[in-house]
């Protein structure tokens, strides 16, 4: 696979359980020769994360740090009623939103209802990515999810951090293989992310890349092999 040029799912100390500043994360991205870094702090629902007011002031952060283009996102939680855990007025201030299911603020409702709730959240126009859809503690219907991703212009994530801690994420690898199969079938793009919570993990994609290559996945469907393709996906 071509070298990946962007990491759009990362967290700083503002998320409450991560350990680098924006500048430390950007410097790490520069050292990995990334062109784009997305900072996507956790939304309300995760213990210790930012107050939503944080997102009002993102405009003061330089868009270029150490030669890396900075974009601003948020990893927003899917709630049990199929709504997002961040109010729309704050979502509107983001470049993009990632949505995902987290056990800290979601109770498993079974495969079909979990999928329905996630798909409802994908309808928001700022939602462009789904984080770590890989854990059978909250199982998903991957065919329905991929079909909905195609309809809503959303990319599904292969999360390197999930693969590092695969023993805690039930059937993680098999679920990714199933998801990638349907992404190939329906020509739905994916994003490879580090989900870094420390500068040392920025741009760490090795396990995700190995898994994707083992499935003979079409590299043209990987958004972060090309910075222009990724930016176009987010803003067009």
C-alpha positions as CSV (number, residue, x, y, z in Angstrom):
1,X,0.0,0.0,0.0
2,X,1.1,3.6,-0.7
3,X,2.3,5.6,2.3
4,X,-0.5,7.1,4.4
5,X,-0.4,10.9,4.6
6,X,-3.0,11.7,7.2
7,X,-4.1,10.6,10.7
8,X,-7.5,12.1,11.4
9,X,-8.5,10.2,14.6
10,X,-6.2,11.4,17.5
11,X,-6.7,12.8,21.0
12,X,-4.9,15.3,23.1
13,X,-4.8,15.9,26.9
14,X,-8.1,17.8,26.4
15,X,-9.9,14.4,26.1
16,X,-9.1,13.6,29.7
17,X,-7.3,10.3,29.2
18,X,-4.7,11.2,26.5
19,X,-1.2,12.5,27.1
20,X,0.0,15.0,24.4
21,X,-0.8,18.6,23.6
22,X,-1.9,19.7,20.1
23,X,1.7,20.9,19.3
24,X,3.3,17.7,20.6
25,X,0.9,15.6,18.5
26,X,1.6,17.9,15.4
27,X,5.4,17.6,15.9
28,X,5.0,13.8,16.1
29,X,3.0,13.9,12.8
30,X,5.7,15.9,11.2
31,X,8.3,13.4,12.3
32,X,6.2,10.7,10.6
33,X,6.0,12.8,7.5
34,X,2.3,13.1,7.6
35,X,0.7,16.0,5.7
36,X,-2.6,16.2,7.7
37,X,-3.4,15.7,11.3
38,X,-6.9,15.6,12.6
39,X,-7.5,16.4,16.3
40,X,-10.8,14.7,17.4
41,X,-11.4,15.2,21.1
42,X,-14.0,13.1,22.7
43,X,-17.5,14.6,23.0
44,X,-19.5,14.6,26.3
45,X,-20.2,11.2,27.6
46,X,-16.6,10.1,28.0
47,X,-15.4,10.8,31.6
48,X,-13.1,13.8,31.9
49,X,-13.4,15.1,28.3
50,X,-13.8,18.7,27.2
51,X,-16.8,20.9,27.9
52,X,-18.5,21.6,24.5
53,X,-17.4,25.3,24.9
54,X,-13.9,24.0,23.9
55,X,-15.1,23.7,20.3
56,X,-16.1,27.3,20.1
57,X,-12.5,28.5,20.1
58,X,-10.8,26.1,17.7
59,X,-10.3,28.9,15.2
60,X,-7.4,30.2,17.2
61,X,-5.3,27.1,16.6
62,X,-2.9,27.6,13.7
63,X,-3.8,25.6,10.7
64,X,-0.1,24.8,10.0
65,X,2.1,23.4,12.8
66,X,5.6,22.0,11.9
67,X,4.5,21.8,8.3
68,X,1.4,19.7,9.1
69,X,-2.1,20.9,8.1
70,X,-4.3,20.7,11.2
71,X,-8.0,19.9,10.9
72,X,-10.5,19.9,13.7
73,X,-13.0,17.1,14.5
74,X,-14.7,15.5,17.4
75,X,-15.4,11.8,18.2
76,X,-19.0,12.0,19.1
77,X,-20.8,9.2,20.9
78,X,-23.9,7.4,19.6
79,X,-26.5,7.4,22.4
80,X,-29.1,4.7,23.0
81,X,-31.9,6.7,21.4
82,X,-29.9,7.1,18.2
83,X,-28.8,10.7,18.8
84,X,-25.4,12.3,19.0
85,X,-23.8,13.3,22.3
86,X,-22.8,16.8,21.1
87,X,-25.2,19.6,20.3
88,X,-25.5,20.8,16.7
89,X,-24.3,24.3,17.4
90,X,-20.9,22.8,18.3
91,X,-20.9,20.2,15.6
92,X,-21.3,23.1,13.1
93,X,-17.9,24.5,14.3
94,X,-16.0,21.4,13.3
95,X,-14.4,20.4,10.0
96,X,-15.7,16.9,10.5
97,X,-17.3,14.6,13.0
98,X,-16.4,11.0,13.8
99,X,-19.2,9.0,15.4
100,X,-18.8,5.8,17.4
101,X,-20.2,3.6,20.1
102,X,-18.5,3.7,23.5
103,X,-19.5,1.5,26.4
104,X,-19.1,4.4,28.8
105,X,-22.3,6.0,27.4
106,X,-24.1,3.2,25.5
107,X,-25.8,0.0,26.5
108,X,-25.9,-2.8,23.9
109,X,-29.3,-3.2,22.3
110,X,-28.5,-6.0,20.0
111,X,-27.1,-6.2,16.4
112,X,-30.0,-4.6,14.5
113,X,-30.9,-1.8,17.0
114,X,-27.2,-0.9,17.4
115,X,-26.9,-0.7,13.6
116,X,-30.1,1.4,13.4
117,X,-28.8,3.8,16.0
118,X,-25.4,4.2,14.3
119,X,-27.0,4.8,10.9
120,X,-29.3,7.4,12.4
121,X,-26.3,9.3,13.6
122,X,-24.7,9.0,10.1
123,X,-27.4,11.2,8.7
124,X,-25.8,14.4,10.1
125,X,-24.0,16.2,7.4
126,X,-20.9,16.8,9.4
127,X,-20.4,13.1,10.1
128,X,-17.9,11.7,7.7
129,X,-16.3,8.8,9.6
130,X,-17.4,5.9,11.9
131,X,-14.9,5.0,14.6
132,X,-13.8,1.5,15.4
133,X,-16.9,-0.4,14.2
134,X,-15.3,-3.7,15.3
135,X,-16.5,-4.9,18.8
136,X,-19.1,-7.6,19.3
137,X,-19.8,-6.3,22.8
138,X,-22.0,-4.0,20.7
139,X,-22.5,-6.0,17.5
140,X,-23.3,-4.5,14.1
141,X,-24.9,-5.7,10.9
142,X,-22.0,-4.9,8.5
143,X,-23.9,-5.3,5.2
144,X,-26.5,-2.7,6.4
145,X,-23.8,-0.4,7.8
146,X,-21.7,-0.4,4.6
147,X,-24.8,0.2,2.5
148,X,-25.8,3.1,4.7
149,X,-22.2,4.5,4.5
150,X,-22.5,4.6,0.7
151,X,-25.8,6.4,0.9
152,X,-24.6,9.0,3.5
153,X,-21.1,9.7,2.2
154,X,-19.4,8.2,5.3
155,X,-16.2,6.3,5.5
156,X,-15.7,3.4,7.9
157,X,-12.6,3.2,10.0
158,X,-10.0,0.5,10.4
159,X,-8.6,1.4,13.8
160,X,-5.0,0.5,14.6
161,X,-5.6,0.9,18.3
162,X,-8.4,-1.7,18.2
163,X,-6.0,-4.2,16.7
164,X,-3.4,-3.5,19.4
165,X,-5.9,-4.3,22.1
166,X,-7.8,-6.9,20.0
167,X,-8.2,-9.2,23.0
168,X,-10.5,-6.6,24.6
169,X,-12.5,-6.1,21.5
170,X,-14.7,-9.1,20.8
171,X,-14.2,-10.7,17.3
172,X,-12.4,-7.5,16.2
173,X,-10.3,-9.0,13.4
174,X,-13.1,-11.1,11.9
175,X,-15.5,-8.1,12.1
176,X,-13.0,-6.0,10.1
177,X,-12.7,-8.7,7.5
178,X,-16.5,-8.8,7.1
179,X,-16.7,-5.0,6.9
180,X,-13.9,-4.8,4.3
181,X,-15.6,-7.5,2.2
182,X,-18.7,-5.4,2.0
183,X,-16.7,-2.2,1.4
184,X,-15.1,-3.9,-1.6
185,X,-18.5,-5.1,-2.8
186,X,-20.3,-1.8,-2.5
187,X,-17.2,0.4,-3.3
188,X,-17.3,2.2,0.0
189,X,-14.2,4.1,1.2
190,X,-12.4,3.5,4.5
191,X,-10.0,5.5,6.6
192,X,-7.1,4.0,8.5
193,X,-6.5,5.7,11.8
194,X,-4.1,5.4,14.8
195,X,-6.6,6.6,17.4
196,X,-3.5,8.0,19.1
197,X,-3.8,9.1,22.7
198,X,-0.1,9.9,23.0
199,X,2.3,11.5,20.5
200,X,4.2,8.2,20.2
201,X,1.2,6.6,18.5
202,X,0.5,9.3,15.9
203,X,0.8,7.8,12.4
204,X,1.0,4.2,13.8
205,X,-0.9,2.2,11.2
206,X,1.1,-1.0,10.9
207,X,-1.5,-3.5,12.1
208,X,-4.3,-1.9,10.2
209,X,-2.3,-1.9,7.0
210,X,-1.3,-5.5,7.4
211,X,-4.9,-6.5,7.9
212,X,-6.1,-4.5,4.9
213,X,-3.3,-5.9,2.6
214,X,-4.2,-9.4,3.7
215,X,-7.7,-8.9,2.3
216,X,-6.4,-7.7,-1.1
217,X,-8.3,-4.5,-0.5
218,X,-8.4,-1.9,-3.2
219,X,-6.1,0.9,-2.2
220,X,-8.2,3.4,-4.2
221,X,-10.8,3.0,-1.5
222,X,-8.4,4.1,1.3
223,X,-8.9,7.9,1.7
224,X,-5.7,8.7,3.5
225,X,-3.3,7.6,0.8
226,X,-3.9,10.9,-0.9
227,X,-4.3,14.3,0.9
228,X,-6.4,15.8,-1.9
229,X,-8.8,12.9,-1.9
230,X,-9.2,13.1,1.8
231,X,-9.8,16.9,1.9
232,X,-12.3,16.6,-1.0
233,X,-14.2,13.8,0.9
234,X,-14.5,16.1,4.0
235,X,-15.4,19.4,2.4
236,X,-17.0,18.7,-1.0
